[in-house]
Amino acid sequence: MGQLVNRVLRRQAEGIVTVPVPSEGRPTTAFVPNEVYLEVRIRQMWLTDERELWREYTPFATVVSEFIRRGRRVAVPTVLGAATLGRRLQVSGVDDALEVCNVRVAGPVPYEGDDVSLLVALFRLKTVDWLARSLKLVEDVAGAVGFAGLAATATVADSLVRGVESFLDMSELELRVGTYHSWSAPYGEPGSATELRPMDFAVLRRPTASAAELAELRVKDGRLHRLRDGNLVAYRDHDFILISVEAREFRDDYRGLEFYGLWEQTRQHVINGDLGAARRLWRQTAGAIHTDELIRPQQETLFAEYQRLYGDLVARFGDGAEHRGDPRGSDADWDDDPESILRRAAG
């Protein structure tokens, strides 16, 4: 994605500024390989005096995340075209400003170690039907494959990055805000701009604020603020994108992973007395738990607990056992929610 990086770096020299921003209540979880998940979010995108302007242009944003996946370095794009941004754009009530908040653009994916790099770019595209359709196609393909699929299929991810790069030389496309940054682990100097750690950073378009004023920026409740006279006030002076890079102990989508759907089928077959089908599905469930979408310690914890729950179900509902109803409703100690299992195990 060299062409995309070079274009963004050239524009950074024209007045686009990137600054790290302290955040209230930020978790202190460190990036420990194979023990946490990497996640990146657009916490806030603020477009000042742009409502009228964006009626003549199509918004288009992309975030390309580079990290180690299955032992090799991958570049995974997230494409936010007019359809996606249009659903999330909010009229702020401040003049003609527009706002987008809390969009996950990468992860959660197991952090396997080494450096992490991010390219963040917001474009505006002069409305041209064929070009808008082409961008929509790129967005649709990225959405259909999904982040996990793109991380696992480098050829598709690379093709999408090249697709985005193919638009860069068109006069109808203008980069509004963008940055490219890399963080090193474990070699980044602690506390430096190169250290990989959970952080928020803001990318601002031509701010007139001094370095001292930029140092007063803070994140509160997921939005950018500035410290003035001891109080935090919402920052609304310039276009900006506020990005968070997180190291998460837990995912928020365990139930959406393949293993949980298989487990639900296994549980129901046991309750229905179809132990043959239950055994077959349990073997599939056990295999699906050992997915590289989960960090290894959580694979081991979930396998051990679901194996215990499966044995408990068979004892309750197997041949000759007394039927005692669905344990989820009749047993206060029964809890097969994967996140609950993992949080209990973590203490």
N, C-alpha and C positions, 0 to 999 in steps of 0.2 A: 504493500500500500504506500510505496514511496512517493508517488505523485501526490496523493492526498496529504501526506505529512508535509511535503515541501510547500504545498500551497498554503497550508495552515501556518507553517512557520514564517513564511514571507509576510502574511497578514499580521502575525504577532508583532513584527517589527514596525507595523504601521499604527500601532496604538492599542492593540488588544492586550489586556493585562490579565495575568493569572496570579491570584494570591491565596495562600492557605488561610482558613478562617476558623478560629476556635469555636467550639460548639458546647452549649450547656448540656450537661448530663451525658456526654458521649461515653459509650462503653469502652472499657480499657482492654478488651480482648485483643491479643497479639496475633500476628500472622504466623502461626506455627504450622509447618507443612503437614498435611494429612490429618490435621486435627480441627480445622475450621473451614468454613465456606467463604469464598469470595463473592461479594455482591456489590454492584454499582447502581446508584440511583441518581436521576435528575431530581433533586429535592425541590428546586424552584427554577423556573425560566421566566424572566421578566422582560417585557418588551414595552419600552416607554414611548408614548405618543405614536403608536403604530396601528391602531385599529383601522383608520382610513387607508393607510399605506398597504396593509395586508389584504385589503379587498382587491387590489390590483396585482397581487403577487401570491404565489403558492408557498407556504412555509415547508421546509424540508430540513430535518435534522438527522444526523447519524452519529453514533458512538461506536468506535471500533476498539475492542478490548483485546489485548495481547497477554497471554499467560501460558503456563505449561498445562497441557491436557494429555493424559495417557502417555506421559513421558516425552512429548514433543511440543514445540512452541506453535501456538495457533493464533490467528487473528480472526475474531468473531464480530461481525457487524450487527448492530441493531439499527433498523431504519424506521424513522418516524416521519411519515409523509403527511400530506394534507388531511387524509382521513383520520389518522391516529391523533394528530395534534388538534384537529378540528373538534374531536370529541372531548378533548381535555382543556382546550383554551377557555379561560374564564375572563369575562369583562371585570376588571378590578374595581371599578367605581372611581378610579383616580384618572381624571382626564380621559385620554384615549388609550390607556395602558392595557395590555393583555398579560395573562399569567397562566402558566402550566405548573402543576405541583405533583410531586411524588410519583414519578414514572420509573419503574425498574428497567434498566437497560442492559444489565449483565448479571448472570447468576440466578439463584445461588449455584455455585459450582465448587467442588472440593479444591482447596488451594494445595497444590502439589509442590510448592516451593519456587525459588528463583524470582526473577523480576516480573513486575506487572507494568504494562504501559496502556495508556488511554489516549485516544484521539477523540475529541469532542468538536462537532462543527454544526452550526446553524446557518442554513442558507435561505435566501429568498429567491424564488424563481418567477420570472415574468410569465404570466399565464399564457401558455401556448399549448393547444390541445394535445398534439402528438407527444410533446415533451412531458406534459403532466401524465399522460397515459403510460409512458415509459417508466417514469418514476413510480407510478402506482404498481406497475408490474414487479419492479424490484422490491417494493415494500410488501406486496402480497406473497412473493416467494419467501422472503425472510420470515414473515409471520407464519406461513404454513409450515416451514421446516422447524421454526422455533429455536430458541437459544441453545438448548441442550442438543438438538439435532445438528445445528451448525457447528457447535464445539466438537462434535464427534465426526463430522464430515468435512474435512478441510477443503476438499475440492469445491464443494458448494459454497462454503464461506469465502474462499478466495475469488470465486466467480462473482459473488455479490459485491465484494470490495472493488473488483475491476469494473463492475457495472456502475458503481457510484463514481469511480474515477473518470469514467468515460464522459460524464456530464461536465467536468470541471472547466474545459476550455470553451464552453458555450457562453456567448455574451449575455444570454438570458439568465444566467446563474450568478448570484452574488453571495460571497461569504460574509455573514454579518458578525458572527462571534465564533471563535475557534481556538483550540489549544491542543498541543501534543506534549505528553509528559510521561516519564518513566521513573519508577521507584525500585530501588535495589534491596534485595534481601538475600543473605543476611549482612551484606556489605555496606549498605547505606549508613552514613554516620548518624548516630542517634540524635534526634532533634533537628536534623538537617532536612533540606528540601528533597533529598534523595532517599531518605529512609522510608521503607514501606511500613506503613502503620495505618490504622483507621483514621480517616481524616475527612474534612470538608474543604473544598476549595471553590473559589468563585472566578469565573471568566467574565471580564467586563469589557465592554466596547467603548474605547476612547474616554475613560473617566477623566474628569478634570481635578479630581481629588488628589491631594498630596500623598506622599508615602506615609506620612504620619496619620492622615485621615483614613487611608486604607487599612492601617494597622488597628483602627478602632472597629473594624467590621467584626460581627459576631453572628452565630447561628442560634436562633431560638425558635422552638416549635416548628422546625423544618424550613424556616424562612430566614432570609438575610436581613440583618439589622446593623445599625451603627450606634456606637456608644456616644451619647451627647449629654454633657452635664450630668454624668452618672446614670443616665437612663438609656434604655435601648429603644430606638425608634426604627420603624421599617425603612429599609434602604430602597429608594425608588428613583434615584438620580439618573441612572443609565441602564441600557440594556445589559443583562447579565444572565449567565447560567450558573446555578449552584449545584455542584456535584458532590456526592458522598461516596467514599470507598470504605467498605465495611468488611470486617472479619467476624463472621457470625458462627456461634456455637451450634445453632439449630436452624434448620430450614423452616419455611412456613407453608410448605406444600407436600409434606410427606404423604398425605392421603391421595395426592395426585400421581404418585409414583406407581409403577406397575405392580409392585409386590402387595400393596394394600388392597387393590381390587381383587387380586388372586386370593388374599387372605379372607376377604369378605365372602367369596364364593366357597372357600374351604369351610369356614364356620357354618354357613347355611347348610351345606351338604351334611355335616355332622349332625346338626340339629334335626335335619329331616330324616336322619337314619341311613343315609346313603354313604356308608363308610368307604366303599370302593372308590367312588368318585372323590370323596374327601381326601383319601390317601394320595391319589394322583395329583390333585390340586395342591396338597401340602408340599409335595416334592417340587412343583413349579414355584410355589411361594418361597420355599427355602432357597431355591436358585435365584429368584428375582431379588431377594433381600441382599444378596451379594453382588450388588450393582455398583459400578464406579460412580454413580450419581450420589452415593453415600460415602462419607469418610469411613475408614476401616473400623475404628472403635464403635461407631454406631451400627455398622453391619453386624458386628459380633453381639452387641447388646440386644438388638432387635431379634436376631436369630434365636438367641437363648430364651428370650421372653416369649416369642411366638411359639417356639417348640414346647415350652411349658404350658402355654394356653391351649395348644392343640391337644396335648396329652390330657389336660383337665376336661376339655370338651368330650373327648372320646370316653373318658371315665364316666361322665355324666350321661351321655346319650348312646353309648355303645350297646351291643347286645347284652341284655339282662340288666342294664343299668336303669335306675329309676329316672323317669323324665321329670326334670325340675324347671322347665321353661327356659326361655332365652336368658342366659346369664347376664346380659347387659342390663336387663330390667329387674332381675330378681336378686342379684348379688352386688352389694354395694362395693365390694372389693374388686370386682371385675372391671378392668379398663384396658381395652385393646387399642386405644388411640396411640399411634406411634410417637407423637411428640410428648405425650404424657409419660409414656414408658421411658423415653430418653431423659426427660427432665428429672424423673424420680431417680433414675440410675446415677445422674450427675450430682444428686443431692441438692 
